[in-house]
Amino acid sequence: MYTWFKIAWAVIAAALVLLILLHSPKGDGLGGIGGQAQLFSSTKSAETTLNRLTWTLTVLFLGLTVALSAGWIPQPGIAAKPTTQQTAPAPKQSIPQNLPGNN
């Protein structure tokens, strides 16, 4: 399942790049000089749909990024970390009785 989430994450990233490149520029730039600005403009409904799709994919991308990096989706072959670590008590050391000066 982890692999599928990573594949979906990569596909969403590629789709976001394409959608951002499809957006019409907000400023006319050099195209406004010769009256070429209208060549690249789109209708209002197409721009609205493109914006909604871009924002939806952005939220999905960021959500998957957080889920994958935080370790909320278990990876195959990697055991889950224990929540508490139990340690064994240190063994008691015995004091030798036949040392010089212990008489």
C-alpha positions as CSV (number, residue, x, y, z in Angstrom):
1,M,0.0,0.0,0.0
2,Y,2.9,2.3,0.7
3,T,4.1,1.9,-2.8
4,W,0.7,2.9,-4.2
5,F,0.7,6.1,-2.1
6,K,4.2,7.0,-3.4
7,I,3.1,6.4,-7.0
8,A,0.0,8.5,-6.4
9,W,2.2,11.2,-4.9
10,A,4.4,11.3,-8.0
11,V,1.5,11.3,-10.4
12,I,-0.1,14.2,-8.5
13,A,3.2,16.1,-8.5
14,A,3.5,15.7,-12.3
15,A,-0.2,16.7,-12.8
16,L,0.4,19.8,-10.7
17,V,3.3,20.9,-12.8
18,L,1.2,20.5,-15.9
19,L,-1.8,22.3,-14.5
20,I,0.3,25.2,-13.3
21,L,1.9,25.5,-16.7
22,L,-1.7,25.6,-18.3
23,H,-2.7,28.6,-16.2
24,S,-3.0,31.8,-18.2
25,P,-0.5,34.5,-17.1
26,K,-2.0,37.3,-14.9
27,G,0.0,40.0,-16.6
28,D,0.1,40.5,-20.3
29,G,3.8,40.9,-20.3
30,L,5.3,41.6,-23.8
31,G,2.3,40.1,-25.5
32,G,0.3,43.3,-24.7
33,I,2.4,45.5,-26.9
34,G,1.2,44.2,-30.2
35,G,-2.3,43.2,-29.2
36,Q,-1.4,39.6,-28.8
37,A,-2.6,39.4,-25.2
38,Q,-6.0,38.0,-26.3
39,L,-4.4,35.0,-28.0
40,F,-3.7,33.2,-24.7
41,S,-6.7,34.2,-22.6
42,S,-9.3,31.6,-21.7
43,T,-12.9,31.7,-20.7
44,K,-14.0,32.4,-17.1
45,S,-15.5,28.9,-16.6
46,A,-12.4,27.1,-17.9
47,E,-10.1,29.2,-15.6
48,T,-12.4,28.5,-12.6
49,T,-12.3,24.8,-13.3
50,L,-8.5,24.9,-13.7
51,N,-8.1,26.8,-10.4
52,R,-10.3,24.3,-8.5
53,L,-8.5,21.3,-10.0
54,T,-5.1,22.9,-9.1
55,W,-6.1,23.6,-5.5
56,T,-7.6,20.1,-5.1
57,L,-4.4,18.5,-6.3
58,T,-2.3,20.8,-4.2
59,V,-4.2,19.8,-1.0
60,L,-3.9,16.1,-2.0
61,F,-0.2,16.5,-2.7
62,L,0.6,18.3,0.6
63,G,-1.5,15.8,2.6
64,L,0.3,12.8,1.0
65,T,3.6,14.6,1.6
66,V,2.9,14.9,5.3
67,A,1.5,11.4,5.6
68,L,4.5,9.8,3.9
69,S,7.1,11.8,5.7
70,A,5.5,11.4,9.1
71,G,5.5,7.7,8.8
72,W,1.7,7.4,9.2
73,I,1.6,4.9,6.3
74,P,3.4,1.7,7.2
75,Q,6.3,0.8,4.9
76,P,6.6,-2.9,3.9
77,G,9.5,-4.7,5.6
78,I,10.0,-2.1,8.3
79,A,8.6,-3.0,11.7
80,A,6.7,-0.4,13.6
81,K,8.6,1.3,16.3
82,P,7.5,0.3,19.9
83,T,5.8,3.0,21.8
84,T,7.6,2.3,25.0
85,Q,11.0,0.9,25.5
86,Q,11.4,-1.5,28.3
87,T,14.8,-2.1,29.8
88,A,15.9,-5.0,32.0
89,P,17.1,-4.0,35.4
90,A,20.9,-4.1,35.8
91,P,22.1,-7.3,37.4
92,K,23.2,-7.0,41.1
93,Q,26.9,-7.2,41.6
94,S,28.1,-9.3,44.4
95,I,31.0,-8.1,46.6
96,P,33.7,-10.7,47.0
97,Q,34.1,-11.7,50.7
98,N,37.7,-12.7,50.6
99,L,39.4,-9.4,49.8
100,P,42.2,-8.2,51.9
101,G,41.0,-5.7,54.4
102,N,37.5,-7.3,54.7
103,N,38.4,-9.3,57.8
